[in-house]
């Protein structure tokens, strides 16, 4: 019926086909406790083991399915014995506004279906779980079985709507999809395909994917939709998908001479820059500078008179930051010419201002 009437947007997942990678294309999750690392936009992890995992962009995808990228996880340091409280898994949080229409937490809760493609070098049982994004109140666990190693397979899970519990309906995380690669016994359960209140996310038959260096896991084509059937993946335009991602994260900056923003010097010791976000962000963002020297020296102020002034200070302050625009005051300088101009990236440097309003 959906195909016949050409219904609108159905996939509640953003960047499910992994086309948007604003932060980069590789990162390592080491043996830090409760570490999370984001690489592909909107995707995240839970990680706490004695080993390490590298996640990266891959062009290994299921043949003929229409995907170009997948998210690859590879064990770089093995953990042959996962303790009861250790874990490594994917997680994907959906904002409350985007799942409010599911009516979870009420008697009218709607059924959903989650589908995706995956392959692993380790055959066996893995964990699939749906849970609230902002609390540990309700859990629905099922078994994801890799029946043949190193082979792409499509999986789908139909989940009955949860009639109780607390499910966020606004800007907090409303619903979370979790796929466990390795999971300690404290979070395993034999009670599958039912809603429960215990903090469990994986079956008791869970394999230890972390057990051997070089083990791999790939995933792409994640879709969550209303209804009891997995339909074909919904492809959206790249520009539209990027804009959806930028509600949660975007980058200003780049290589040498790239313009950060128009600017002015309100005093001889500071320079103010401000620019609008590409789209309204989920919340007032936090800012980090990732650059050659990780401080002001990677920027310079080019005045309206076409003269350059190096930002020799090492600090910055946020002023009147909102969901709609960014405002940064670089400080710690002296003798700044008090005229209009631009803040740019220094010659021979890179400088990226990360703005994050992630769930």
Buried (B, 14 or more C-beta within 10 A) or exposed (E): EBEEEEEEEBBBBBBBBBBBBBBBEEBBBBBEEEBEBBBBBBBBBBBBBBBBBBBBBBEBBBEEBEBEBBBBBBBBBBBEEBEEEBBBBBBBBBBBBBBBEBBBBEEEBBEBBBBBBBBBBBEBBBBBBBBBBBEEBBBBBBBBBBEEEEEBBEBEBBBBBBBBBEBBBEBBBBBBBBBBBBBBBEBBBEEBEEBEEEEBBBBBBBBBBBBBEEBBBBBBBBBBBBEEEBBEBBBBEEEEBBBBBBBBBBBBBBEBEBBBBEBBBEEEBBBBBBBEBBBEBBBEBEBEBBBBEEBBBBBBBBBEEEEEBEBBBBEBEEEEBBBEEBBBBBBBBEEBBEBEBBBBBBEEBBBBBBBBBBB
